[in-house]
Amino acid sequence: AASSVEVIAVWRKAKDDNDGWNAQILELHDGVVQDLAFQPNSLLLASAADDGWLCLWQKAKQVGQILEGAEGGFSCLAWHPNAHLLAAGGKDGELIIWLESSRGKGFG
């Protein structure tokens, strides 16, 4: 996956080797996407932007959850290797850590 300004491109290998790669464009952020990363061993993609939203994209296709907490916007994010913790840094110096719900449905 890669980002450019307010959009994210997720590249997938085509089933037929002769077709190469296809990009799916994900749009939701109203600000520049600063960082993105896949949850370890998963297709859950997190994107952090300077609009103050951290979006969790299910199967890297559709938004499943939007996390907030950095009024000045986010500058970075990182998954813990165990995949149950997600940390993000705000442009104003905040560090926010979310724990996966005990029901396994989202972060909070």
N, CA, C and O atoms as CSV, one atom per row, in Angstrom:
chain,resi,resn,atom,element,x,y,z
A,1,ALA,N,N,0.849,-1.180,0.000
A,1,ALA,CA,C,0.000,0.000,0.000
A,1,ALA,C,C,0.892,1.240,0.000
A,1,ALA,O,O,2.014,1.217,0.507
A,2,ALA,N,N,0.381,2.296,-0.567
A,2,ALA,CA,C,1.105,3.567,-0.616
A,2,ALA,C,C,0.092,4.700,-0.525
A,2,ALA,O,O,-1.082,4.529,-0.852
A,3,SER,N,N,0.561,5.857,-0.077
A,3,SER,CA,C,-0.351,6.998,0.008
A,3,SER,C,C,0.207,8.175,-0.777
A,3,SER,O,O,1.414,8.311,-0.978
A,4,SER,N,N,-0.713,9.012,-1.209
A,4,SER,CA,C,-0.357,10.229,-1.919
A,4,SER,C,C,-1.403,11.274,-1.572
A,4,SER,O,O,-2.563,11.154,-1.965
A,5,VAL,N,N,-1.003,12.269,-0.856
A,5,VAL,CA,C,-1.874,13.351,-0.406
A,5,VAL,C,C,-3.021,12.772,0.423
A,5,VAL,O,O,-2.781,12.320,1.542
A,6,GLU,N,N,-4.267,12.767,-0.085
A,6,GLU,CA,C,-5.430,12.346,0.691
A,6,GLU,C,C,-5.934,10.956,0.337
A,6,GLU,O,O,-6.950,10.523,0.882
A,7,VAL,N,N,-5.264,10.247,-0.548
A,7,VAL,CA,C,-5.738,8.927,-0.969
A,7,VAL,C,C,-4.684,7.863,-0.695
A,7,VAL,O,O,-3.499,8.147,-0.524
A,8,ILE,N,N,-5.172,6.618,-0.662
A,8,ILE,CA,C,-4.309,5.458,-0.443
A,8,ILE,C,C,-4.504,4.524,-1.631
A,8,ILE,O,O,-5.632,4.307,-2.072
A,9,ALA,N,N,-3.426,3.981,-2.142
A,9,ALA,CA,C,-3.499,2.981,-3.205
A,9,ALA,C,C,-3.046,1.644,-2.628
A,9,ALA,O,O,-1.939,1.525,-2.103
A,10,VAL,N,N,-3.912,0.645,-2.732
A,10,VAL,CA,C,-3.575,-0.710,-2.298
A,10,VAL,C,C,-3.370,-1.530,-3.562
A,10,VAL,O,O,-4.281,-1.680,-4.377
A,11,TRP,N,N,-2.171,-2.054,-3.711
A,11,TRP,CA,C,-1.817,-2.813,-4.911
A,11,TRP,C,C,-2.015,-4.297,-4.654
A,11,TRP,O,O,-1.564,-4.827,-3.639
A,12,ARG,N,N,-2.693,-4.966,-5.584
A,12,ARG,CA,C,-2.930,-6.406,-5.484
A,12,ARG,C,C,-2.452,-7.072,-6.776
A,12,ARG,O,O,-2.656,-6.563,-7.878
A,13,LYS,N,N,-1.818,-8.212,-6.601
A,13,LYS,CA,C,-1.354,-8.983,-7.747
A,13,LYS,C,C,-2.562,-9.604,-8.435
A,13,LYS,O,O,-3.398,-10.233,-7.786
A,14,ALA,N,N,-2.650,-9.429,-9.735
A,14,ALA,CA,C,-3.741,-10.018,-10.510
A,14,ALA,C,C,-3.610,-11.537,-10.511
A,14,ALA,O,O,-2.510,-12.078,-10.397
A,15,LYS,N,N,-4.752,-12.219,-10.640
A,15,LYS,CA,C,-4.730,-13.687,-10.646
A,15,LYS,C,C,-3.928,-14.221,-11.822
A,15,LYS,O,O,-3.205,-15.210,-11.698
A,16,ASP,N,N,-4.061,-13.563,-12.952
A,16,ASP,CA,C,-3.317,-13.952,-14.147
A,16,ASP,C,C,-1.993,-13.187,-14.153
A,16,ASP,O,O,-1.989,-11.956,-14.143
A,17,ASP,N,N,-0.889,-13.898,-14.169
A,17,ASP,CA,C,0.430,-13.261,-14.137
A,17,ASP,C,C,0.630,-12.257,-15.268
A,17,ASP,O,O,1.402,-11.309,-15.121
A,18,ASN,N,N,-0.052,-12.451,-16.389
A,18,ASN,CA,C,0.094,-11.534,-17.518
A,18,ASN,C,C,-0.584,-10.186,-17.281
A,18,ASN,O,O,-0.305,-9.219,-17.989
A,19,ASP,N,N,-1.478,-10.118,-16.283
A,19,ASP,CA,C,-2.208,-8.877,-16.006
A,19,ASP,C,C,-1.482,-7.951,-15.042
A,19,ASP,O,O,-1.886,-6.800,-14.873
A,20,GLY,N,N,-0.429,-8.424,-14.414
A,20,GLY,CA,C,0.363,-7.572,-13.526
A,20,GLY,C,C,-0.329,-7.250,-12.216
A,20,GLY,O,O,-0.831,-8.141,-11.531
A,21,TRP,N,N,-0.353,-5.961,-11.870
A,21,TRP,CA,C,-0.878,-5.493,-10.587
A,21,TRP,C,C,-2.027,-4.521,-10.814
A,21,TRP,O,O,-2.041,-3.773,-11.792
A,22,ASN,N,N,-2.993,-4.543,-9.891
A,22,ASN,CA,C,-4.131,-3.628,-9.943
A,22,ASN,C,C,-4.155,-2.796,-8.670
A,22,ASN,O,O,-3.857,-3.298,-7.586
A,23,ALA,N,N,-4.508,-1.537,-8.801
A,23,ALA,CA,C,-4.582,-0.651,-7.633
A,23,ALA,C,C,-6.034,-0.371,-7.278
A,23,ALA,O,O,-6.863,-0.095,-8.146
A,24,GLN,N,N,-6.321,-0.447,-5.984
A,24,GLN,CA,C,-7.615,-0.016,-5.469
A,24,GLN,C,C,-7.369,1.272,-4.699
A,24,GLN,O,O,-6.490,1.320,-3.839
A,25,ILE,N,N,-8.124,2.301,-4.991
A,25,ILE,CA,C,-7.951,3.603,-4.349
A,25,ILE,C,C,-8.912,3.712,-3.166
A,25,ILE,O,O,-10.114,3.489,-3.310
A,26,LEU,N,N,-8.374,4.056,-2.003
A,26,LEU,CA,C,-9.164,4.253,-0.788
A,26,LEU,C,C,-9.197,5.742,-0.482
A,26,LEU,O,O,-8.152,6.377,-0.335
A,27,GLU,N,N,-10.395,6.295,-0.387
A,27,GLU,CA,C,-10.540,7.728,-0.126
A,27,GLU,C,C,-11.464,7.939,1.064
A,27,GLU,O,O,-12.577,7.413,1.089
A,28,LEU,N,N,-11.015,8.699,2.041
A,28,LEU,CA,C,-11.854,9.102,3.160
A,28,LEU,C,C,-11.248,10.295,3.887
A,28,LEU,O,O,-11.966,11.173,4.365
A,29,HIS,N,N,-9.925,10.319,3.966
A,29,HIS,CA,C,-9.249,11.378,4.713
A,29,HIS,C,C,-9.458,12.749,4.067
A,29,HIS,O,O,-9.499,12.884,2.844
A,30,ASP,N,N,-9.588,13.760,4.932
A,30,ASP,CA,C,-9.682,15.149,4.472
A,30,ASP,C,C,-8.349,15.870,4.582
A,30,ASP,O,O,-8.257,17.066,4.307
A,31,GLY,N,N,-7.325,15.145,4.981
A,31,GLY,CA,C,-5.994,15.722,5.116
A,31,GLY,C,C,-4.963,14.783,4.525
A,31,GLY,O,O,-5.297,13.699,4.046
A,32,VAL,N,N,-3.723,15.196,4.562
A,32,VAL,CA,C,-2.630,14.401,4.003
A,32,VAL,C,C,-2.415,13.147,4.849
A,32,VAL,O,O,-2.303,13.227,6.072
A,33,VAL,N,N,-2.359,11.992,4.190
A,33,VAL,CA,C,-2.072,10.733,4.874
A,33,VAL,C,C,-0.591,10.737,5.230
A,33,VAL,O,O,0.268,10.791,4.350
A,34,GLN,N,N,-0.301,10.679,6.523
A,34,GLN,CA,C,1.071,10.772,7.009
A,34,GLN,C,C,1.752,9.415,7.153
A,34,GLN,O,O,2.968,9.310,6.996
A,35,ASP,N,N,0.961,8.364,7.455
A,35,ASP,CA,C,1.554,7.048,7.687
A,35,ASP,C,C,0.482,5.990,7.493
A,35,ASP,O,O,-0.706,6.262,7.665
A,36,LEU,N,N,0.901,4.789,7.136
A,36,LEU,CA,C,-0.009,3.663,7.048
A,36,LEU,C,C,0.767,2.384,7.257
A,36,LEU,O,O,1.958,2.306,6.955
A,37,ALA,N,N,0.068,1.363,7.786
A,37,ALA,CA,C,0.718,0.082,8.058
A,37,ALA,C,C,-0.339,-0.999,8.221
A,37,ALA,O,O,-1.427,-0.758,8.742
A,38,PHE,N,N,0.009,-2.198,7.760
A,38,PHE,CA,C,-0.863,-3.346,7.963
A,38,PHE,C,C,-0.642,-3.922,9.356
A,38,PHE,O,O,0.485,-3.970,9.850
A,39,GLN,N,N,-1.744,-4.364,9.990
A,39,GLN,CA,C,-1.650,-5.089,11.248
A,39,GLN,C,C,-0.872,-6.375,10.963
A,39,GLN,O,O,-1.103,-7.016,9.937
A,40,PRO,N,N,0.050,-6.766,11.858
A,40,PRO,CA,C,0.831,-7.982,11.606
A,40,PRO,C,C,-0.061,-9.193,11.309
A,40,PRO,O,O,-1.052,-9.432,11.999
A,41,ASN,N,N,0.303,-9.940,10.289
A,41,ASN,CA,C,-0.395,-11.162,9.884
A,41,ASN,C,C,-1.876,-10.933,9.598
A,41,ASN,O,O,-2.712,-11.773,9.931
A,42,SER,N,N,-2.197,-9.812,8.989
A,42,SER,CA,C,-3.594,-9.445,8.770
A,42,SER,C,C,-3.713,-8.549,7.537
A,42,SER,O,O,-2.721,-8.013,7.042
A,43,LEU,N,N,-4.939,-8.400,7.058
A,43,LEU,CA,C,-5.218,-7.456,5.977
A,43,LEU,C,C,-5.859,-6.183,6.506
A,43,LEU,O,O,-6.402,-5.397,5.729
A,44,LEU,N,N,-5.803,-5.966,7.829
A,44,LEU,CA,C,-6.320,-4.734,8.424
A,44,LEU,C,C,-5.273,-3.644,8.235
A,44,LEU,O,O,-4.153,-3.750,8.736
A,45,LEU,N,N,-5.647,-2.600,7.510
A,45,LEU,CA,C,-4.736,-1.504,7.197
A,45,LEU,C,C,-5.115,-0.289,8.028
A,45,LEU,O,O,-6.279,0.111,8.052
A,46,ALA,N,N,-4.147,0.296,8.702
A,46,ALA,CA,C,-4.364,1.528,9.467
A,46,ALA,C,C,-3.741,2.682,8.702
A,46,ALA,O,O,-2.631,2.567,8.182
A,47,SER,N,N,-4.469,3.803,8.635
A,47,SER,CA,C,-3.935,5.011,8.002
A,47,SER,C,C,-4.127,6.186,8.950
A,47,SER,O,O,-5.202,6.365,9.523
A,48,ALA,N,N,-3.084,6.977,9.109
A,48,ALA,CA,C,-3.115,8.147,9.989
A,48,ALA,C,C,-2.893,9.390,9.142
A,48,ALA,O,O,-2.012,9.421,8.283
A,49,ALA,N,N,-3.706,10.420,9.393
A,49,ALA,CA,C,-3.616,11.631,8.573
A,49,ALA,C,C,-3.648,12.880,9.435
A,49,ALA,O,O,-3.970,12.841,10.622
A,50,ASP,N,N,-3.304,13.986,8.797
A,50,ASP,CA,C,-3.297,15.242,9.540
A,50,ASP,C,C,-4.691,15.843,9.690
A,50,ASP,O,O,-4.832,16.976,10.148
A,51,ASP,N,N,-5.733,15.082,9.302
A,51,ASP,CA,C,-7.113,15.499,9.573
A,51,ASP,C,C,-7.569,15.073,10.968
A,51,ASP,O,O,-8.685,15.389,11.382
A,52,GLY,N,N,-6.698,14.350,11.699
A,52,GLY,CA,C,-7.033,13.889,13.041
A,52,GLY,C,C,-7.733,12.548,13.077
A,52,GLY,O,O,-8.195,12.118,14.134
A,53,TRP,N,N,-7.820,11.881,11.936
A,53,TRP,CA,C,-8.450,10.567,11.871
A,53,TRP,C,C,-7.397,9.490,11.685
A,53,TRP,O,O,-6.427,9.663,10.946
A,54,LEU,N,N,-7.609,8.374,12.372
A,54,LEU,CA,C,-6.847,7.163,12.142
A,54,LEU,C,C,-7.880,6.139,11.686
A,54,LEU,O,O,-8.728,5.716,12.471
A,55,CYS,N,N,-7.811,5.747,10.430
A,55,CYS,CA,C,-8.811,4.854,9.838
A,55,CYS,C,C,-8.299,3.424,9.813
A,55,CYS,O,O,-7.138,3.168,9.495
A,56,LEU,N,N,-9.185,2.499,10.155
A,56,LEU,CA,C,-8.886,1.074,10.068
A,56,LEU,C,C,-9.697,0.506,8.912
A,56,LEU,O,O,-10.927,0.480,8.944
A,57,TRP,N,N,-8.979,0.053,7.892
A,57,TRP,CA,C,-9.588,-0.429,6.652
A,57,TRP,C,C,-9.648,-1.954,6.690
A,57,TRP,O,O,-8.608,-2.612,6.718
A,58,GLN,N,N,-10.864,-2.526,6.692
A,58,GLN,CA,C,-11.039,-3.970,6.707
A,58,GLN,C,C,-10.661,-4.558,5.352
A,58,GLN,O,O,-11.112,-4.097,4.304
A,59,LYS,N,N,-9.828,-5.577,5.404
A,59,LYS,CA,C,-9.335,-6.235,4.190
A,59,LYS,C,C,-8.746,-5.229,3.210
A,59,LYS,O,O,-8.715,-5.469,2.003
A,60,ALA,N,N,-8.277,-4.096,3.741
A,60,ALA,CA,C,-7.699,-3.017,2.933
A,60,ALA,C,C,-8.655,-2.576,1.832
A,60,ALA,O,O,-8.229,-2.231,0.730
A,61,LYS,N,N,-9.985,-2.590,2.145
A,61,LYS,CA,C,-10.993,-2.219,1.152
A,61,LYS,C,C,-11.981,-1.183,1.660
A,61,LYS,O,O,-12.282,-0.220,0.955
A,62,GLN,N,N,-12.492,-1.364,2.875
A,62,GLN,CA,C,-13.525,-0.467,3.393
A,62,GLN,C,C,-13.232,-0.123,4.845
A,62,GLN,O,O,-12.626,-0.908,5.574
A,63,VAL,N,N,-13.669,1.055,5.251
A,63,VAL,CA,C,-13.405,1.504,6.614
A,63,VAL,C,C,-14.283,0.735,7.585
A,63,VAL,O,O,-15.501,0.663,7.425
A,64,GLY,N,N,-13.640,0.159,8.599
A,64,GLY,CA,C,-14.362,-0.548,9.639
A,64,GLY,C,C,-14.477,0.270,10.905
A,64,GLY,O,O,-15.413,0.089,11.685
A,65,GLN,N,N,-13.514,1.185,11.119
A,65,GLN,CA,C,-13.516,2.003,12.325
A,65,GLN,C,C,-12.672,3.249,12.094
A,65,GLN,O,O,-11.664,3.210,11.387
A,66,ILE,N,N,-13.097,4.353,12.698
A,66,ILE,CA,C,-12.322,5.590,12.682
A,66,ILE,C,C,-11.988,5.942,14.119
A,66,ILE,O,O,-12.879,6.069,14.959
A,67,LEU,N,N,-10.698,6.099,14.399
A,67,LEU,CA,C,-10.226,6.482,15.729
A,67,LEU,C,C,-9.802,7.943,15.687
A,67,LEU,O,O,-9.273,8.421,14.683
A,68,GLU,N,N,-10.038,8.641,16.785
A,68,GLU,CA,C,-9.657,10.051,16.868
A,68,GLU,C,C,-8.890,10.283,18.162
A,68,GLU,O,O,-8.791,9.385,18.998
A,69,GLY,N,N,-8.354,11.470,18.327
A,69,GLY,CA,C,-7.670,11.795,19.567
A,69,GLY,C,C,-6.560,12.810,19.425
A,69,GLY,O,O,-6.058,13.319,20.427
A,70,ALA,N,N,-6.170,13.114,18.214
A,70,ALA,CA,C,-5.117,14.105,17.981
A,70,ALA,C,C,-5.735,15.278,17.223
A,70,ALA,O,O,-5.853,15.243,15.998
A,71,GLU,N,N,-6.126,16.310,17.957
A,71,GLU,CA,C,-6.810,17.448,17.330
A,71,GLU,C,C,-5.980,18.111,16.236
A,71,GLU,O,O,-6.528,18.579,15.238
A,72,GLY,N,N,-4.661,18.153,16.419
A,72,GLY,CA,C,-3.791,18.763,15.423
A,72,GLY,C,C,-3.410,17.825,14.299
A,72,GLY,O,O,-2.652,18.202,13.406
A,73,GLY,N,N,-3.933,16.593,14.332
A,73,GLY,CA,C,-3.634,15.602,13.309
A,73,GLY,C,C,-2.598,14.597,13.766
A,73,GLY,O,O,-1.857,14.837,14.719
A,74,PHE,N,N,-2.556,13.474,13.079
A,74,PHE,CA,C,-1.590,12.417,13.369
A,74,PHE,C,C,-0.370,12.555,12.466
A,74,PHE,O,O,-0.469,13.037,11.337
A,75,SER,N,N,0.774,12.128,12.976
A,75,SER,CA,C,2.000,12.170,12.184
A,75,SER,C,C,2.583,10.787,11.930
A,75,SER,O,O,3.352,10.608,10.985
A,76,CYS,N,N,2.229,9.795,12.765
A,76,CYS,CA,C,2.807,8.459,12.600
A,76,CYS,C,C,1.943,7.432,13.321
A,76,CYS,O,O,1.099,7.779,14.146
A,77,LEU,N,N,2.168,6.167,12.995
A,77,LEU,CA,C,1.491,5.071,13.687
A,77,LEU,C,C,2.385,3.848,13.654
A,77,LEU,O,O,3.296,3.749,12.832
A,78,ALA,N,N,2.112,2.905,14.569
A,78,ALA,CA,C,2.863,1.647,14.602
A,78,ALA,C,C,2.030,0.582,15.298
A,78,ALA,O,O,1.343,0.855,16.282
A,79,TRP,N,N,2.102,-0.623,14.776
A,79,TRP,CA,C,1.454,-1.773,15.398
A,79,TRP,C,C,2.447,-2.456,16.323
A,79,TRP,O,O,3.633,-2.539,16.003
A,80,HIS,N,N,1.983,-2.945,17.464
A,80,HIS,CA,C,2.798,-3.812,18.312
A,80,HIS,C,C,2.898,-5.149,17.576
A,80,HIS,O,O,1.951,-5.535,16.892
A,81,PRO,N,N,4.014,-5.861,17.696
A,81,PRO,CA,C,4.157,-7.134,16.984
A,81,PRO,C,C,3.066,-8.160,17.306
A,81,PRO,O,O,2.770,-9.023,16.479
A,82,ASN,N,N,2.458,-8.075,18.515
A,82,ASN,CA,C,1.398,-9.040,18.828
A,82,ASN,C,C,0.072,-8.671,18.170
A,82,ASN,O,O,-0.891,-9.434,18.250
A,83,ALA,N,N,0.013,-7.517,17.528
A,83,ALA,CA,C,-1.130,-7.042,16.735
A,83,ALA,C,C,-2.325,-6.587,17.556
A,83,ALA,O,O,-3.341,-6.210,16.973
A,84,HIS,N,N,-2.251,-6.605,18.880
A,84,HIS,CA,C,-3.390,-6.211,19.710
A,84,HIS,C,C,-3.294,-4.769,20.193
A,84,HIS,O,O,-4.226,-4.265,20.820
A,85,LEU,N,N,-2.186,-4.106,19.911
A,85,LEU,CA,C,-1.995,-2.713,20.301
A,85,LEU,C,C,-1.639,-1.886,19.072
A,85,LEU,O,O,-0.876,-2.318,18.208
A,86,LEU,N,N,-2.209,-0.691,19.016
A,86,LEU,CA,C,-1.918,0.241,17.936
A,86,LEU,C,C,-1.568,1.579,18.570
A,86,LEU,O,O,-2.333,2.107,19.377
A,87,ALA,N,N,-0.427,2.121,18.211
A,87,ALA,CA,C,0.013,3.412,18.755
A,87,ALA,C,C,0.085,4.434,17.628
A,87,ALA,O,O,0.406,4.107,16.485
A,88,ALA,N,N,-0.224,5.688,17.981
A,88,ALA,CA,C,-0.137,6.771,17.002
A,88,ALA,C,C,0.372,8.025,17.688
A,88,ALA,O,O,0.040,8.310,18.839
A,89,GLY,N,N,1.183,8.763,16.953
A,89,GLY,CA,C,1.711,10.024,17.460
A,89,GLY,C,C,0.981,11.189,16.831
A,89,GLY,O,O,0.715,11.202,15.629
A,90,GLY,N,N,0.657,12.177,17.667
A,90,GLY,CA,C,-0.006,13.377,17.179
A,90,GLY,C,C,1.009,14.458,16.858
A,90,GLY,O,O,2.115,14.461,17.398
A,91,LYS,N,N,0.636,15.361,15.992
A,91,LYS,CA,C,1.532,16.454,15.600
A,91,LYS,C,C,1.819,17.414,16.743
A,91,LYS,O,O,2.792,18.167,16.695
A,92,ASP,N,N,0.963,17.392,17.787
A,92,ASP,CA,C,1.178,18.263,18.942
A,92,ASP,C,C,1.896,17.545,20.078
A,92,ASP,O,O,1.948,18.058,21.196
A,93,GLY,N,N,2.455,16.357,19.806
A,93,GLY,CA,C,3.236,15.627,20.793
A,93,GLY,C,C,2.493,14.535,21.534
A,93,GLY,O,O,3.073,13.890,22.408
A,94,GLU,N,N,1.224,14.305,21.215
A,94,GLU,CA,C,0.476,13.247,21.886
A,94,GLU,C,C,0.983,11.870,21.464
A,94,GLU,O,O,1.495,11.689,20.360
A,95,LEU,N,N,0.829,10.908,22.367
A,95,LEU,CA,C,1.029,9.498,22.056
A,95,LEU,C,C,-0.236,8.798,22.511
A,95,LEU,O,O,-0.578,8.822,23.693
A,96,ILE,N,N,-0.925,8.180,21.578
A,96,ILE,CA,C,-2.185,7.514,21.885
A,96,ILE,C,C,-2.015,6.035,21.569
A,96,ILE,O,O,-1.517,5.663,20.506
A,97,ILE,N,N,-2.442,5.193,22.519
A,97,ILE,CA,C,-2.347,3.745,22.343
A,97,ILE,C,C,-3.743,3.158,22.486
A,97,ILE,O,O,-4.439,3.416,23.467
A,98,TRP,N,N,-4.142,2.370,21.502
A,98,TRP,CA,C,-5.429,1.693,21.539
A,98,TRP,C,C,-5.196,0.202,21.707
A,98,TRP,O,O,-4.250,-0.361,21.157
A,99,LEU,N,N,-6.069,-0.424,22.472
A,99,LEU,CA,C,-6.042,-1.862,22.710
A,99,LEU,C,C,-7.220,-2.478,21.963
A,99,LEU,O,O,-8.330,-1.947,21.985
A,100,GLU,N,N,-6.964,-3.604,21.301
A,100,GLU,CA,C,-8.047,-4.279,20.594
A,100,GLU,C,C,-9.115,-4.702,21.589
A,100,GLU,O,O,-8.802,-5.155,22.690
A,101,SER,N,N,-10.364,-4.554,21.204
A,101,SER,CA,C,-11.490,-4.925,22.054
A,101,SER,C,C,-11.412,-6.398,22.426
A,101,SER,O,O,-10.967,-7.224,21.629
A,102,SER,N,N,-11.840,-6.722,23.628
A,102,SER,CA,C,-11.814,-8.117,24.077
A,102,SER,C,C,-12.732,-8.993,23.231
A,102,SER,O,O,-12.558,-10.210,23.184
A,103,ARG,N,N,-13.701,-8.384,22.567
A,103,ARG,CA,C,-14.583,-9.131,21.663
A,103,ARG,C,C,-13.949,-9.310,20.288
A,103,ARG,O,O,-14.509,-9.991,19.429
A,104,GLY,N,N,-12.785,-8.703,20.077
A,104,GLY,CA,C,-12.115,-8.808,18.788
A,104,GLY,C,C,-12.750,-7.975,17.699
A,104,GLY,O,O,-12.484,-8.196,16.517
A,105,LYS,N,N,-13.593,-7.012,18.076
A,105,LYS,CA,C,-14.284,-6.164,17.098
A,105,LYS,C,C,-13.862,-4.723,17.296
A,105,LYS,O,O,-14.541,-3.967,17.991
A,106,GLY,N,N,-12.774,-4.343,16.707
A,106,GLY,CA,C,-12.341,-2.956,16.762
A,106,GLY,C,C,-11.401,-2.636,17.907
A,106,GLY,O,O,-11.035,-3.499,18.705
A,107,PHE,N,N,-11.023,-1.374,17.962
A,107,PHE,CA,C,-10.086,-0.874,18.961
A,107,PHE,C,C,-10.767,0.233,19.743
A,107,PHE,O,O,-11.644,0.926,19.227
A,108,GLY,N,N,-10.350,0.394,21.006
A,108,GLY,CA,C,-10.946,1.455,21.803
A,108,GLY,C,C,-10.194,1.691,23.078
A,108,GLY,O,O,-10.572,2.559,23.865
